[in-house]
Amino acid sequence: MKMLSSSSSSTIPLFVSVFIILCSTEALVKLPDNETVPALIVFGDSIVDPGNNNHLVSVAKCNFPPYGRDFSGGIPTGRFSNGKIPSDFIAEELGIKELVPAYLDPALQPSDLLTGVSFASGASGYDSLTPKISELYGLGARRIGVFSAPPLGCLPSQISIAGGIQRECVEKYNEASKLFNTKLSSGLDSLKTNFPLAKFVYIDIYNPLLDVIQNPQKSGFEVVNKGCCGTGLIEVAVLCNQFDPFICNDVTKYVFWDSYHPTERVYKMLIAGIIQEYVESFL
């Protein structure tokens, strides 16, 4: 589960981070004239981890090639992708800043904290929703967006385990995702009574990602059930490395970068649609 929030303000704190305008960025999405998004604070797992795990004792690391091969300078930052991740695109779309830094990055500056950071950590577990929301609310968060679970049965790693010889999405895993999402959405609705001054927004990523997987030709994708890295069947983290001879040449044809994480291109496309659909829910 990825939880994104920001502290209260007269402007609109939304669900990712903010940079203290060290570089000028313009919002790609249209906001009302009197509204701005000052900061983006991110919590979650490897989908939105920009490199916190680099500084933790963990086997879930990706601060080595070929991770980051399409990032600026081809640098492996610790993002579980070939390039940018969702939090980066959200911040950029909202005109906050280009990248959301890791909270544990030794190079983090005080100015970064004013515009937002990511506390996300790859392979982090699931915590009970209500206590965490209560804590965030107590710290001043008033606009909180929560991502749904993706179609887990369509991850290449899960297809390798239970997708059969045809490598199809595992329906029972997708059903589990849908059940979780139903309960998550209901849980957020119940929180609105306890925290009337806050806005909680359930953000569906299940259906948009599933649509890309089921209808790849609409967006120019060709490979949906394997990752670009290695054989694409099981490779992730240390198994996806520069010594693997099977890394794909054209990542733009792939929905998934490794056996768990989508490509930068998929993230960019999904976030653009999500921002357009949900931004007014936070106003």
C-alpha positions, 0 to 999 in steps of 0.5 A: 500500500502506498500512502501519500500525504502533505501537511495542512496549509492555506494552499493545497497540500497533495499526495507527493512532495515539493522542492523548494524551487531550486529549479523552475517547474511549471504544473502540467495539470491545470489547477484553479488560479488560487490553488497551489500544491506546496509539498508532497510526502510519500509513504509506501513500498518499492513502487515509490522508494527513491533510494531509502533502501540504499541506506538500510540493511536490506536485500531489497536494493537496486542501486546498481545497473541496469536499474536507472539506465534511462534515468538522467545520466543513467544513474542507478539511484535506488529507484526500482525502475529503469527511470523515474517512479510514480512520486517523481511524476506526480511532483512534476505534474503538479509543478512541485519539483522534478524529483522526490528525494529519499528521506535517508539520502545523506545529501538531503537538504533542509529545503527539500523537507519543505517541498516533500520527501519520500519515506517509502522503503522497498519490501516494507510491510503492511500496517493497519490503516487507522493508526497510521492515518491518525498519526498523520492527521495529528501531524497536520495532514489534511489531504491524503491519497491512498493508492489501491493494490495493483492487479497482483496476478499480472505481475511477471513474478506471479505469472511465473509461479502460477500463470501456467504455460500460457503465462496468463494473469493469475485470476485468484491473485487478482481477485485477492487484490480486488477484495483488498481494494474494496475493504481499503476503499470502505475503510477510507470512507469510515475515516471521513467520520472520524476526521471530518477536516481531512480529505481522503481519496482512494486512488484506483491504479488496479483498473488503469494498469490492468487495461494497459496489460489487457490492451497493450496495443492501444499504447504501443506495448508488446510484452506484458507478461515478462519484465525487460530485465533478464528473462523477465520471469523472476529477476528483481533487485540483485537478480536484475544486474548488469551481468545478465546477458538477457536484458532487453534492448527496447524497454518501451515495448515492455509494460514491466521493467523487472518481474515486479515493477512497471517501466518508467513509460508505464508510470508516466502514462498512468500518473498523467491519467490519475492526476487528471481524474483525481486532482479535484477530489483534493480541492 
